[in-house]
């Protein structure tokens, strides 16, 4: 019977690999058509599952702070990409700065934890 950690790792690697494949398929589609949009949303969902598994693994199974940091960065990039598409004709709003600030603060917190001995 595989451990919970092994199962989580399998989910992370499998969904990450699948996200790479769907991303390559996405790049081969004409930008903006129905297939491109559908595959794009599928890729976003797959990456979200992969990142959830990554964060779970890093936080629940004593991962390293750098892995948590990379996971947070990818989650922010995923959110920012989707948000940019939604705002492309309307411009940014002050509330759009909040996730960036939270990500920077989380990164600073991870660095502080790592430097002062209480690393994840």
N, C-alpha and C positions, 0 to 999 in steps of 0.2 A: 504494500500500500504506500503510494507516494506521500510525502509529507506535504503539509499545507504550503510550505515555502517552495517546494519543488513544483507544485501545481501552479502557484502564483507565477513562478519564473517561466513555466511553460506557456501560460496565458500571455505574459508580457512578450516573450520572444516570438510566439506564433502571431500575435496581433501586430507586433512591430514589423515582422517580415511581410505580412499581408498588406500592411499600410504602404510599404515600399512598392510592392507590386501594383496596388491600386493607384498609387501616386504616379508610377510610370505610365500606366494606362491613361490616367487623367491627362498627363502631358501630351499624349498622342491624340487626344480629342481636340476638335475645333473649339477654341475658347468661346464660352458663352452659350453653346447649344445645349439642348436638353440632356444629352449623354454626359457632357462635361459637368453640368450642374449636379446630376444624379450621382455620378462617380465621385465628385468632390464631396458631397454630403456623406457618402458611404465612407470615404477616406477619413473625414473628420470624426465620424463615429468610431471607426476602428482605432484611430490614434488616441481618442479619448479613453477607450478601454485599455489600451496599452499603457497610457500614462497613469490611469487609476491603479493598474497592477504595479507599475513602477513605484508609485508613492506608497502603496500598501507594503510592498516589499521593503522599501527603504525605511519606512517608519516602524513597521511591525516586526521586521526581522533584523533589526540593528544594522541597517545599511549605512553607508558612509555619507557624510554631509555633502560631498561633491555630487553624489548621485541624486540626492534630494534637490540640490540646486539646479542640476540639469533638468530634472523632471519639472520643476517649477517654471524654468525658462521655456521649455517646450509647450507646457500648458498655456503660458502667457502668449507665446507666438501663435498657437492655434487659435486662441480667443481673439487676438489682435487681427489675424488674417480674416476671420469671419466678420469681425466688427468693421474692418475696413471696407469689405464688400457691401455691408449694409449702409455705410455712411458715404459711399463714394460720390454721391450727388448732393449730400446735405452738409458735409463738413463735420468736424469733431465738436464734441460738447465737453464742458468741464468735467462731467462725470466719467468721461472716457480716460481721464488721467488717473483715476483711482486704482484700477488694476495694475497699472504700471508702477505706481507708488507702492502698492502692497507687495508686488514682486521684488522691487528694489529693497524694501524693508525686510522682507523674508530672507533675501540673499545676504543682507548685512547682518541679520540675526544669525544665520547659519555660519557666516565667517566668524562672528564673535564667539559662538558656541565652539567652533572648531579651534579657534586660537586660545581659548581659555579653558579647555579641557573637558567640556561637557558635550562633546560632539555627538551627533546622532549616530 
